[in-house]
Amino acid sequence: MKTTEASDTQETPKPAAARKPPRKPSKPDAVLAAAVATARAGLLEVVPEDQIGEWVSAVPDADRLVTHRFRANRPGYRGWEWFATVARVPRGKAATVCEVGLLPSAEAVLAPEWVPWSMRVRPEDVAAQEAEKEREAAAAAPEEESAATPAATEDD
């Protein structure tokens, strides 16, 4: 019986088909959009009830994935919103909380954009620092001179 050997020619791999990005649905899943109580219950596991305000919106993120937003009544977070993302399995009727958190809304008070130190320093800032150093050096100079001269003795 004769065995056949593998051929020496190598097949070139076919290029992978380019994937299309998943499209975002235009309207939320009906079951998940109605799951406001489930979303609020998910938030109540991590946030006191008095910090969760009224329901704001339900935004579809993907098929069977919706994010509910609630006003945040948290001190220091004016304009921020709590969110709870809910999902369900295909042909399922029960919503499950996937993720909860706090996000800024359009009216939120945010920290200013970070600017590197080299761009924050203005010429007048440098001039003020140099003037302060000169004043300190001038104030320290008379003290150094008096310490350098020997004290007069009675023998002189």
One Martini backbone bead per residue (centre of mass of N, CA, C, O) as a GRO file, in nm:
protein
  156
    1MET     BB    1   0.095   0.037   0.023
    2LYS     BB    2   0.048   0.369  -0.067
    3THR     BB    3   0.159   0.675   0.038
    4THR     BB    4   0.067   1.005   0.068
    5GLU     BB    5   0.191   1.309   0.033
    6ALA     BB    6   0.217   1.616   0.098
    7SER     BB    7   0.204   1.891  -0.047
    8ASP     BB    8   0.423   2.162  -0.116
    9THR     BB    9   0.191   2.332  -0.152
   10GLN     BB   10   0.060   2.638  -0.050
   11GLU     BB   11  -0.209   2.783   0.077
   12THR     BB   12  -0.373   3.070   0.058
   13PRO     BB   13  -0.524   3.273   0.251
   14LYS     BB   14  -0.818   3.406   0.299
   15PRO     BB   15  -0.970   3.681   0.328
   16ALA     BB   16  -1.139   3.844   0.547
   17ALA     BB   17  -1.434   3.949   0.605
   18ALA     BB   18  -1.580   4.237   0.635
   19ARG     BB   19  -1.715   4.398   0.899
   20LYS     BB   20  -1.998   4.522   1.010
   21PRO     BB   21  -2.126   4.740   1.192
   22PRO     BB   22  -2.344   4.765   1.420
   23ARG     BB   23  -2.657   4.865   1.430
   24LYS     BB   24  -2.849   5.115   1.551
   25PRO     BB   25  -3.133   5.140   1.682
   26SER     BB   26  -3.410   5.360   1.661
   27LYS     BB   27  -3.567   5.172   1.864
   28PRO     BB   28  -3.665   5.037   2.141
   29ASP     BB   29  -3.723   4.779   2.312
   30ALA     BB   30  -4.022   4.716   2.453
   31VAL     BB   31  -3.942   4.554   2.706
   32LEU     BB   32  -3.701   4.745   2.793
   33ALA     BB   33  -3.854   5.017   2.799
   34ALA     BB   34  -4.051   4.899   3.038
   35ALA     BB   35  -3.789   4.854   3.251
   36VAL     BB   36  -3.778   5.077   3.484
   37ALA     BB   37  -3.794   4.917   3.751
   38THR     BB   38  -3.542   4.744   3.700
   39ALA     BB   39  -3.341   4.977   3.677
   40ARG     BB   40  -3.396   5.097   3.958
   41ALA     BB   41  -3.321   4.839   4.117
   42GLY     BB   42  -3.024   4.837   4.025
   43LEU     BB   43  -2.953   5.111   4.158
   44LEU     BB   44  -3.041   5.036   4.459
   45GLU     BB   45  -2.784   4.850   4.509
   46VAL     BB   46  -2.574   5.131   4.501
   47VAL     BB   47  -2.807   5.347   4.574
   48PRO     BB   48  -2.973   5.567   4.722
   49GLU     BB   49  -3.297   5.666   4.680
   50ASP     BB   50  -3.253   5.987   4.714
   51GLN     BB   51  -3.045   5.994   4.445
   52ILE     BB   52  -3.298   5.916   4.272
   53GLY     BB   53  -3.468   6.031   4.021
   54GLU     BB   54  -3.620   6.086   3.753
   55TRP     BB   55  -3.708   5.979   3.460
   56VAL     BB   56  -3.573   6.040   3.128
   57SER     BB   57  -3.465   5.774   2.951
   58ALA     BB   58  -3.458   5.554   2.650
   59VAL     BB   59  -3.172   5.395   2.498
   60PRO     BB   60  -3.056   5.244   2.227
   61ASP     BB   61  -2.768   5.028   2.167
   62ALA     BB   62  -2.911   4.755   2.080
   63ASP     BB   63  -3.011   4.461   2.049
   64ARG     BB   64  -3.140   4.403   2.350
   65LEU     BB   65  -3.035   4.716   2.439
   66VAL     BB   66  -3.089   4.939   2.722
   67THR     BB   67  -3.078   5.283   2.840
   68HIS     BB   68  -3.139   5.419   3.150
   69ARG     BB   69  -3.236   5.744   3.281
   70PHE     BB   70  -3.155   5.939   3.579
   71ARG     BB   71  -3.168   6.160   3.801
   72ALA     BB   72  -2.932   6.327   4.005
   73ASN     BB   73  -2.926   6.373   4.380
   74ARG     BB   74  -2.625   6.446   4.409
   75PRO     BB   75  -2.392   6.596   4.569
   76GLY     BB   76  -2.206   6.776   4.319
   77TYR     BB   77  -2.412   6.659   4.059
   78ARG     BB   78  -2.508   6.868   3.863
   79GLY     BB   79  -2.652   6.721   3.570
   80TRP     BB   80  -2.656   6.434   3.640
   81GLU     BB   81  -2.678   6.070   3.555
   82TRP     BB   82  -2.827   5.783   3.592
   83PHE     BB   83  -2.754   5.442   3.488
   84ALA     BB   84  -2.927   5.158   3.318
   85THR     BB   85  -2.851   4.853   3.175
   86VAL     BB   86  -3.056   4.652   2.966
   87ALA     BB   87  -3.143   4.301   2.903
   88ARG     BB   88  -3.214   4.026   2.666
   89VAL     BB   89  -3.317   3.746   2.545
   90PRO     BB   90  -3.422   3.575   2.305
   91ARG     BB   91  -3.765   3.558   2.356
   92GLY     BB   92  -3.760   3.725   2.606
   93LYS     BB   93  -3.930   3.894   2.905
   94ALA     BB   94  -3.669   3.947   3.075
   95ALA     BB   95  -3.495   4.179   3.249
   96THR     BB   96  -3.143   4.273   3.273
   97VAL     BB   97  -2.888   4.395   3.457
   98CYS     BB   98  -2.564   4.509   3.354
   99GLU     BB   99  -2.540   4.832   3.420
  100VAL     BB  100  -2.408   5.094   3.634
  101GLY     BB  101  -2.419   5.467   3.670
  102LEU     BB  102  -2.243   5.785   3.607
  103LEU     BB  103  -2.345   6.069   3.404
  104PRO     BB  104  -2.319   6.328   3.201
  105SER     BB  105  -2.482   6.588   3.090
  106ALA     BB  106  -2.527   6.876   2.916
  107GLU     BB  107  -2.562   7.038   3.215
  108ALA     BB  108  -2.304   6.968   3.335
  109VAL     BB  109  -2.053   6.994   3.569
  110LEU     BB  110  -1.722   7.041   3.461
  111ALA     BB  111  -1.415   7.008   3.417
  112PRO     BB  112  -1.168   7.139   3.280
  113GLU     BB  113  -0.953   7.131   3.053
  114TRP     BB  114  -0.650   7.010   3.022
  115VAL     BB  115  -0.343   7.192   3.093
  116PRO     BB  116  -0.039   7.241   3.055
  117TRP     BB  117   0.190   7.405   3.235
  118SER     BB  118   0.338   7.554   2.997
  119MET     BB  119   0.049   7.693   2.913
  120ARG     BB  120  -0.037   7.833   3.195
  121VAL     BB  121   0.202   8.009   3.197
  122ARG     BB  122   0.262   8.339   3.245
  123PRO     BB  123   0.460   8.611   3.237
  124GLU     BB  124   0.345   8.740   3.506
  125ASP     BB  125   0.407   8.493   3.682
  126VAL     BB  126   0.715   8.498   3.652
  127ALA     BB  127   0.760   8.791   3.746
  128ALA     BB  128   0.646   8.750   4.032
  129GLN     BB  129   0.849   8.535   4.121
  130GLU     BB  130   1.109   8.700   4.075
  131ALA     BB  131   1.037   8.933   4.268
  132GLU     BB  132   1.018   8.757   4.523
  133LYS     BB  133   1.311   8.654   4.517
  134GLU     BB  134   1.444   8.936   4.536
  135ARG     BB  135   1.321   9.014   4.812
  136GLU     BB  136   1.441   8.775   4.969
  137ALA     BB  137   1.738   8.838   4.901
  138ALA     BB  138   1.739   9.129   5.025
  139ALA     BB  139   1.656   9.040   5.315
  140ALA     BB  140   1.905   8.836   5.352
  141ALA     BB  141   2.162   9.017   5.312
  142PRO     BB  142   2.190   9.176   5.587
  143GLU     BB  143   2.217   8.921   5.761
  144GLU     BB  144   2.481   8.817   5.631
  145GLU     BB  145   2.662   9.065   5.694
  146SER     BB  146   2.636   9.057   6.007
  147ALA     BB  147   2.754   8.765   6.031
  148ALA     BB  148   3.040   8.828   5.892
  149THR     BB  149   3.097   9.026   6.107
  150PRO     BB  150   3.273   9.088   6.366
  151ALA     BB  151   3.266   9.132   6.684
  152ALA     BB  152   3.315   9.356   6.914
  153THR     BB  153   3.569   9.417   7.140
  154GLU     BB  154   3.710   9.542   7.437
  155ASP     BB  155   4.018   9.547   7.342
  156ASP     BB  156   4.003   9.785   7.117
   0.00000   0.00000   0.00000
